[in-house]
Amino acid sequence: MNATTSCPHAVVAITLTQKQQTGEVVTQKTSRLNLVNLAGSERASTTLATGKLLAESANINKSLTCLGNVINSHAEAGGLGKGRYVPYRDSTLT
């Protein structure tokens, strides 16, 4: 990644846990929400980027696509990750 890039990313993971006691039985539900804002995924035609900036944007978009593929692989495996190929090495980002 370019050290002077102007495209910040943000990742926030929120875990919610609910415990409920009915008599002597305690049940627990846990949910996780991942919020991801990946800058740089704009269309080239709307940014009017040329030259070096256009090449950087193309690389960012490729990396974001690779990240999406990794996330999809995990989602399709149901979070278990058993026997499913996860394409981590397709990009430096992943």
PyRosetta script that sets phi, psi and omega in degrees:
from pyrosetta import init, pose_from_sequence

init()
pose = pose_from_sequence("MNATTSCPHAVVAITLTQKQQTGEVVTQKTSRLNLVNLAGSERASTTLATGKLLAESANINKSLTCLGNVINSHAEAGGLGKGRYVPYRDSTLT")
pose.set_psi(1, 145.5)
pose.set_omega(1, 178.9)
pose.set_phi(2, -69.2)
pose.set_psi(2, 127.9)
pose.set_omega(2, -177.7)
pose.set_phi(3, -68.1)
pose.set_psi(3, -21.6)
pose.set_omega(3, -178.0)
pose.set_phi(4, -108.7)
pose.set_psi(4, 21.1)
pose.set_omega(4, -178.1)
pose.set_phi(5, -64.7)
pose.set_psi(5, 150.5)
pose.set_omega(5, 179.4)
pose.set_phi(6, -105.5)
pose.set_psi(6, 22.9)
pose.set_omega(6, -176.8)
pose.set_phi(7, -114.4)
pose.set_psi(7, 88.9)
pose.set_omega(7, -179.2)
pose.set_phi(8, -76.9)
pose.set_psi(8, 152.5)
pose.set_omega(8, 176.0)
pose.set_phi(9, -118.3)
pose.set_psi(9, 154.9)
pose.set_omega(9, 176.2)
pose.set_phi(10, -136.9)
pose.set_psi(10, 134.1)
pose.set_omega(10, 176.6)
pose.set_phi(11, -131.0)
pose.set_psi(11, 125.5)
pose.set_omega(11, 178.9)
pose.set_phi(12, -128.9)
pose.set_psi(12, 127.0)
pose.set_omega(12, 176.7)
pose.set_phi(13, -113.8)
pose.set_psi(13, 123.4)
pose.set_omega(13, -179.2)
pose.set_phi(14, -116.4)
pose.set_psi(14, 125.6)
pose.set_omega(14, 177.2)
pose.set_phi(15, -112.9)
pose.set_psi(15, 126.0)
pose.set_omega(15, 178.9)
pose.set_phi(16, -113.0)
pose.set_psi(16, 131.5)
pose.set_omega(16, 178.7)
pose.set_phi(17, -125.2)
pose.set_psi(17, 129.4)
pose.set_omega(17, 178.5)
pose.set_phi(18, -120.3)
pose.set_psi(18, 125.2)
pose.set_omega(18, 176.7)
pose.set_phi(19, -113.1)
pose.set_psi(19, 136.2)
pose.set_omega(19, 179.7)
pose.set_phi(20, -134.3)
pose.set_psi(20, 132.0)
pose.set_omega(20, -179.7)
pose.set_phi(21, -111.0)
pose.set_psi(21, 124.6)
pose.set_omega(21, 175.5)
pose.set_phi(22, -120.5)
pose.set_psi(22, 104.4)
pose.set_omega(22, -174.2)
pose.set_phi(23, 67.3)
pose.set_psi(23, -123.1)
pose.set_omega(23, 178.5)
pose.set_phi(24, -97.8)
pose.set_psi(24, -1.7)
pose.set_omega(24, -177.5)
pose.set_phi(25, -94.7)
pose.set_psi(25, 126.1)
pose.set_omega(25, 177.6)
pose.set_phi(26, -109.7)
pose.set_psi(26, 123.2)
pose.set_omega(26, 175.5)
pose.set_phi(27, -109.1)
pose.set_psi(27, 148.0)
pose.set_omega(27, -178.5)
pose.set_phi(28, -132.6)
pose.set_psi(28, 131.4)
pose.set_omega(28, 175.5)
pose.set_phi(29, -117.3)
pose.set_psi(29, 133.9)
pose.set_omega(29, 179.3)
pose.set_phi(30, -127.1)
pose.set_psi(30, 132.9)
pose.set_omega(30, 176.5)
pose.set_phi(31, -127.7)
pose.set_psi(31, 148.4)
pose.set_omega(31, 178.5)
pose.set_phi(32, -128.5)
pose.set_psi(32, 131.4)
pose.set_omega(32, 179.0)
pose.set_phi(33, -118.0)
pose.set_psi(33, 122.7)
pose.set_omega(33, 177.6)
pose.set_phi(34, -108.5)
pose.set_psi(34, 121.5)
pose.set_omega(34, 176.8)
pose.set_phi(35, -109.4)
pose.set_psi(35, 124.7)
pose.set_omega(35, -176.5)
pose.set_phi(36, -130.0)
pose.set_psi(36, 124.6)
pose.set_omega(36, 174.7)
pose.set_phi(37, -115.6)
pose.set_psi(37, 105.5)
pose.set_omega(37, -176.7)
pose.set_phi(38, -104.7)
pose.set_psi(38, 104.4)
pose.set_omega(38, -179.5)
pose.set_phi(39, -69.7)
pose.set_psi(39, 154.7)
pose.set_omega(39, 175.6)
pose.set_phi(40, 97.6)
pose.set_psi(40, 4.0)
pose.set_omega(40, -177.6)
pose.set_phi(41, -95.0)
pose.set_psi(41, 19.5)
pose.set_omega(41, -179.9)
pose.set_phi(42, -74.4)
pose.set_psi(42, 156.8)
pose.set_omega(42, 175.7)
pose.set_phi(43, -73.7)
pose.set_psi(43, 140.4)
pose.set_omega(43, -178.0)
pose.set_phi(44, -62.3)
pose.set_psi(44, -34.0)
pose.set_omega(44, -177.7)
pose.set_phi(45, -67.1)
pose.set_psi(45, -26.5)
pose.set_omega(45, -179.3)
pose.set_phi(46, -88.8)
pose.set_psi(46, -18.5)
pose.set_omega(46, -178.0)
pose.set_phi(47, -92.4)
pose.set_psi(47, -16.9)
pose.set_omega(47, -177.9)
pose.set_phi(48, 59.2)
pose.set_psi(48, 27.8)
pose.set_omega(48, 179.9)
pose.set_phi(49, -75.5)
pose.set_psi(49, 145.4)
pose.set_omega(49, 177.2)
pose.set_phi(50, -138.2)
pose.set_psi(50, 162.8)
pose.set_omega(50, 173.4)
pose.set_phi(51, 59.7)
pose.set_psi(51, -128.1)
pose.set_omega(51, -175.3)
pose.set_phi(52, -61.7)
pose.set_psi(52, -40.9)
pose.set_omega(52, -179.8)
pose.set_phi(53, -65.9)
pose.set_psi(53, -37.8)
pose.set_omega(53, 177.9)
pose.set_phi(54, -65.6)
pose.set_psi(54, -41.5)
pose.set_omega(54, 178.4)
pose.set_phi(55, -64.4)
pose.set_psi(55, -41.4)
pose.set_omega(55, 178.1)
pose.set_phi(56, -63.3)
pose.set_psi(56, -42.1)
pose.set_omega(56, 178.8)
pose.set_phi(57, -63.1)
pose.set_psi(57, -39.9)
pose.set_omega(57, 178.3)
pose.set_phi(58, -63.3)
pose.set_psi(58, -41.5)
pose.set_omega(58, 178.1)
pose.set_phi(59, -65.5)
pose.set_psi(59, -40.2)
pose.set_omega(59, 177.9)
pose.set_phi(60, -63.0)
pose.set_psi(60, -45.7)
pose.set_omega(60, -179.8)
pose.set_phi(61, -62.5)
pose.set_psi(61, -38.4)
pose.set_omega(61, 177.9)
pose.set_phi(62, -63.7)
pose.set_psi(62, -44.2)
pose.set_omega(62, 179.1)
pose.set_phi(63, -63.0)
pose.set_psi(63, -40.0)
pose.set_omega(63, 179.6)
pose.set_phi(64, -67.4)
pose.set_psi(64, -36.2)
pose.set_omega(64, 175.6)
pose.set_phi(65, -63.2)
pose.set_psi(65, -42.7)
pose.set_omega(65, 177.7)
pose.set_phi(66, -62.6)
pose.set_psi(66, -40.9)
pose.set_omega(66, 177.4)
pose.set_phi(67, -62.5)
pose.set_psi(67, -42.0)
pose.set_omega(67, 176.9)
pose.set_phi(68, -60.4)
pose.set_psi(68, -38.8)
pose.set_omega(68, 177.9)
pose.set_phi(69, -64.4)
pose.set_psi(69, -39.9)
pose.set_omega(69, 178.0)
pose.set_phi(70, -64.5)
pose.set_psi(70, -45.6)
pose.set_omega(70, 179.9)
pose.set_phi(71, -62.3)
pose.set_psi(71, -43.2)
pose.set_omega(71, 178.7)
pose.set_phi(72, -63.0)
pose.set_psi(72, -39.6)
pose.set_omega(72, 178.6)
pose.set_phi(73, -60.8)
pose.set_psi(73, -42.2)
pose.set_omega(73, 178.2)
pose.set_phi(74, -67.6)
pose.set_psi(74, -41.2)
pose.set_omega(74, -178.9)
pose.set_phi(75, -64.8)
pose.set_psi(75, -41.4)
pose.set_omega(75, -179.4)
pose.set_phi(76, -68.6)
pose.set_psi(76, -27.5)
pose.set_omega(76, 178.3)
pose.set_phi(77, -81.5)
pose.set_psi(77, -1.8)
pose.set_omega(77, 179.6)
pose.set_phi(78, 71.2)
pose.set_psi(78, 23.0)
pose.set_omega(78, 179.8)
pose.set_phi(79, 79.4)
pose.set_psi(79, -3.4)
pose.set_omega(79, -178.3)
pose.set_phi(80, -84.3)
pose.set_psi(80, -32.6)
pose.set_omega(80, 177.7)
pose.set_phi(81, 69.1)
pose.set_psi(81, 16.5)
pose.set_omega(81, -177.2)
pose.set_phi(82, -84.5)
pose.set_psi(82, 122.8)
pose.set_omega(82, 172.5)
pose.set_phi(83, 65.6)
pose.set_psi(83, 14.4)
pose.set_omega(83, -178.1)
pose.set_phi(84, -111.6)
pose.set_psi(84, 131.2)
pose.set_omega(84, 177.7)
pose.set_phi(85, -74.2)
pose.set_psi(85, 128.7)
pose.set_omega(85, 176.9)
pose.set_phi(86, -115.7)
pose.set_psi(86, 118.5)
pose.set_omega(86, -172.8)
pose.set_phi(87, -79.6)
pose.set_psi(87, 62.5)
pose.set_omega(87, -179.1)
pose.set_phi(88, -63.7)
pose.set_psi(88, -35.8)
pose.set_omega(88, -172.1)
pose.set_phi(89, -84.5)
pose.set_psi(89, 6.4)
pose.set_omega(89, 179.4)
pose.set_phi(90, -73.3)
pose.set_psi(90, -16.1)
pose.set_omega(90, -177.2)
pose.set_phi(91, -154.2)
pose.set_psi(91, 152.5)
pose.set_omega(91, 175.5)
pose.set_phi(92, -64.4)
pose.set_psi(92, -32.5)
pose.set_omega(92, -179.6)
pose.set_phi(93, -61.5)
pose.set_psi(93, -35.3)
pose.set_omega(93, -176.4)
pose.set_phi(94, -95.8)
pose.dump_pdb("model.pdb")
